[in-house]
Amino acid sequence: MMAEKAGKLTHIDASGEANMVDVGDKAETVRIAVAEGFIRMAPATLDLILKGDAKKGDVIGTARLAGIMAAKQTSSLIPLCHPLMLTKVAVEIREDPALPGLRVEAMAKLTGRTGVEMEALTAVSVACLTIYDMAKAADREMEVGGIRLVEKSGGRSGDYKRANA
């Protein structure tokens, strides 16, 4: 992020100490966040996954479930994140022959006082790591990357959509 776009860090108090943000006075609004990432791999590894021939089983189905579970556990993984009552988490994993590999997109949603960006990002991260774990016997050269927020809506800061998404 460029310095002129950077705002105040919300988790750092006046003395420089990290603290959980008090969201008690914020209005409850519908909040949605979408994040994405990818895992690049050898074409033969992608073929193995798509055919369902990985030794550990259904790579894509397991990674989707792992991403959903991770979103629900974000506050246990990331210090200062609020525990949230998510109303929806969706993880989509699709083939991208141009990588070659898989693209992962996650959406997290709730009606509440704080955003769900970290939940969407955590879902993507863990889904990609699960793919790596399940296929590493075939390809240790896989690369996870491009994990980023695509868009978010709701809350005091308003809507955001990545320009080059």
C-alpha positions in Angstrom: 0.0 0.0 0.0 1.3 3.4 -0.9 2.0 5.8 2.0 -0.6 8.4 0.9 -3.3 5.7 1.0 -2.3 4.3 4.4 -4.6 5.2 7.3 -4.1 5.0 11.0 -3.4 1.5 12.4 -6.5 0.5 14.3 -4.9 -2.1 16.6 -2.2 0.2 18.0 -3.0 2.5 20.8 -1.4 5.9 21.6 1.4 4.3 23.5 2.2 1.9 20.6 0.7 -1.2 22.3 -1.3 -3.7 20.3 -4.9 -4.0 21.5 -8.2 -5.5 20.3 -10.4 -2.8 18.7 -13.6 -2.0 20.6 -16.4 -2.5 18.1 -19.2 -2.3 20.7 -20.5 1.1 19.4 -20.4 0.3 15.8 -23.7 -0.3 13.9 -24.5 -3.9 12.8 -24.5 -4.1 9.0 -24.2 -6.8 6.5 -20.5 -7.3 5.7 -19.1 -9.4 2.9 -15.5 -10.0 1.9 -14.0 -11.9 -1.1 -10.4 -13.0 -1.2 -8.4 -15.0 -3.8 -5.2 -16.8 -4.2 -3.6 -19.6 -6.3 -1.4 -22.6 -6.2 0.9 -23.2 -9.1 2.0 -26.8 -9.9 3.3 -29.0 -12.6 0.8 -29.9 -15.3 1.0 -33.6 -14.3 0.1 -32.7 -10.7 -2.9 -30.7 -11.8 -4.0 -33.6 -13.9 -3.6 -36.0 -11.0 -5.8 -33.7 -8.7 -8.5 -33.2 -11.4 -8.7 -36.9 -12.1 -9.1 -37.6 -8.4 -6.0 -39.9 -8.3 -4.1 -38.2 -5.4 -3.1 -40.7 -2.8 -4.7 -38.7 0.0 -8.1 -38.5 -1.7 -10.3 -35.7 -3.0 -7.9 -32.7 -2.9 -10.4 -30.1 -4.1 -13.2 -31.2 -1.8 -11.0 -31.4 1.2 -9.4 -28.0 0.5 -12.8 -26.4 0.2 -13.9 -27.9 3.5 -10.5 -26.8 5.1 -11.0 -23.3 3.9 -14.5 -23.1 5.4 -13.3 -24.5 8.7 -10.4 -22.1 8.8 -12.6 -19.1 8.3 -14.6 -20.1 11.3 -11.3 -20.4 13.4 -9.8 -17.1 12.3 -9.9 -15.5 15.7 -8.0 -18.4 17.2 -5.3 -18.0 14.5 -4.8 -14.3 14.1 -4.2 -12.3 17.3 -6.7 -9.4 17.9 -9.3 -10.7 15.5 -12.8 -10.8 17.0 -14.7 -14.1 17.2 -17.5 -13.8 14.6 -20.8 -15.4 14.0 -20.4 -16.0 10.3 -23.6 -16.6 8.4 -22.0 -17.8 5.2 -18.6 -19.0 4.0 -18.1 -20.2 0.4 -14.8 -21.5 -1.1 -14.6 -22.0 -4.8 -11.6 -23.8 -6.4 -11.2 -23.9 -10.2 -8.6 -25.1 -12.6 -6.4 -22.5 -14.3 -4.3 -24.2 -17.1 -2.4 -20.9 -17.7 -0.7 -21.2 -14.2 -0.9 -24.2 -14.4 -2.7 -24.9 -11.1 -5.7 -24.0 -9.1 -7.3 -20.7 -8.3 -9.1 -20.3 -4.9 -11.7 -17.8 -4.1 -13.4 -17.4 -0.7 -16.4 -15.3 0.4 -17.3 -14.6 4.0 -20.5 -13.0 5.2 -22.2 -11.9 8.4 -24.4 -9.2 9.9 -22.2 -7.6 12.6 -20.0 -4.9 13.9 -16.7 -5.8 12.3 -15.5 -6.9 8.9 -14.8 -10.4 7.5 -11.7 -9.7 5.4 -9.5 -11.8 7.6 -11.9 -14.7 7.5 -11.9 -14.7 3.7 -8.1 -14.4 3.5 -7.7 -17.2 6.0 -10.0 -19.4 4.1 -8.0 -18.9 0.9 -4.7 -19.4 2.7 -5.7 -22.7 4.4 -7.4 -24.0 1.2 -4.2 -23.4 -0.7 -2.0 -25.0 2.0 -4.3 -28.0 2.1 -3.9 -28.5 -1.6 -0.1 -28.4 -1.1 -0.3 -30.9 1.7 -2.4 -33.3 -0.1 -0.3 -33.2 -3.4 3.2 -32.6 -2.0 4.1 -36.3 -2.5 3.7 -35.7 -6.2 5.1 -32.2 -6.5 7.2 -30.4 -3.8 7.8 -27.5 -6.2 4.2 -26.2 -5.9 3.9 -22.5 -5.2 1.2 -20.7 -3.2 0.7 -17.0 -4.1 -1.4 -14.1 -5.0 -3.4 -14.1 -1.7 -5.3 -10.8 -1.6 -8.5 -9.1 -0.8 -10.7 -8.7 -3.9 -13.6 -6.8 -2.4 -15.5 -6.0 0.7 -18.7 -4.3 1.5 -20.4 -3.0 4.7 -19.2 -1.1 7.6 -18.1 2.5 8.3 -15.1 2.4 5.9 -17.5 1.6 3.0 -17.1 -0.6 0.0 -13.8 -1.6 -1.6 -13.1 -3.3 -4.9 -9.6 -4.1 -6.1 -9.1 -2.2 -9.4 -7.2 -5.0 -11.2 -9.3 -7.9 -9.9 
